[in-house]
């Protein structure tokens, strides 16, 4: 007996009903191609966002200057471009210079 051809709820392609899969994220039944494309897009997003996070972390690390609070001795980093934080994160004493 032949499978009934049904449209995929996401892309509209007609596929055999036995090949449809439930996608939990989309909350609908989709064809194998949509499942395959989803995993490819997920990998690409992870690679892109991971690279952006690494670049942002490197820029943030290099642009900050170490500082030691004169009141309590707590060590933290200050961004020289914005002069933030303006107060010690531990004792809230005002940062006069760095």
C-alpha positions, 0 to 999 in steps of 0.5 A: 500500500502506498503512503499518502502524500501530504504537505509539510506544514513549514515549507509546503512540499508534498512528502509521504506521510510516514516521513514526517517528523514532529519538531518540538521547537516549531510545534508542528509536523515537518518534512525531513528536509526542514529538519535537516535545514534546521540543524544546518542553520543551528550550527551556522548560528552557533559558529557566528555567535560564538565568533562574535562573543569571542571578539567582544570578549577580547575587545572588552579585556584589552580596553579595561585597566586594572585598579585597586580601591584606595579604601578597601583594596578591592581589585577591579577593572575600569574602562578608560573610555567611559570611566566606569565604574565610578565607584568601587563595586565592593565598598562603593567608595568613589574612584578618584583616579586610575 
